[in-house]
Amino acid sequence: MVFNSVVKLNVLKIIARAGTDAKLSPSQTVSQMPMLASYSVVTSYVVDPCRGFGQSQRVYGLGPVAKYFVNNENGASRGPLLDLLQDKILKGVQHSIGPTTCIYSNTEINIKFNYKFNATMIHHTKLVVQRILKSYEGFENLKTLVDVDGGLDIVLRVITCKHSNLKGINYDLSSFRNKSYSRIATRLPLPVNGKVIAVDAILPLNPHNSLSNKHTTQVDLFILASYHPGGKERTEQEFLALAIEAGFKEIRKVCVCYDSWVMEFYKRN
């Protein structure tokens, strides 16, 4: 809650605007900074400790993690996601035992939550796609890119901003929601040498104690509790089975960005 309040009050933004090596006092920020310093969200320093009793002062700078909660050069951050995770509606969804309660049902009946959810998805999408564009070269030789269930068109905007010669089509059909790749892909005819590009987390078949695995399993539980009954992440073997069922020949794991893999699905000849 403290971290969320600090982000919403733009405290990290205030420090960031002061410069890369800026160190500000509590009077220039807020009083919750010592707790955040204990978690290395911000850095803490004591200024002039020898000037006499009562003269010492703590000043704070940005820790490595803080940069993710300040808007980057493209106007995206993790701040809205942190705020969404603290929302009472989302917490209510996660603790509900009703079989039909999910995030999407609440976005349809609550305008304020709808706005917060979409703002979060816009920021999250920008961050992930921007990172993908730094590592993934699979858009280089494409002429047309169809975004299935593209929502607010953010993915295509970010990609075509870099690849201006690429024709983007937002194939957004509400009937596709909550359906698997296999059902969607069988309804989309691919051209010769065409491919389906999917970005998703991949659960390890045998869980291990890495930070990446911890994050992926947490996301898996979050989807199960918040999105819809049966929501889950998949193992590589499950993705391959899904691809074969839909008539694909193989899956190529190309690169990983923020613990999400960019996968290419290729049809059988």
Buried (B, 14 or more C-beta within 10 A) or exposed (E): EBBBEBBEEBBBBBBBEBEEEBBBEBEBBBEBBEEBBEEEBBBBEEEEEEEEEEEEBBBBBBBEBBEBBBBEEEEBBBBBBBBBBBBEBBEEBBEEEEEEBBBBEBBEEEEEBBEBBBBBBBBBBBBBBBBBBEEBEBBEEBEEBBBBBBBEEBBBBBBBEEBEEBEBEBEBEEEBEBEEBBEBBEEEEBEEEBBBBBBBBBBEEEEEEEEBBEBBBEBBEBBBBBBBEEBEBBBBEBBBEBBBBBEBEEBEEBBBBEBBBBBBBBBEE
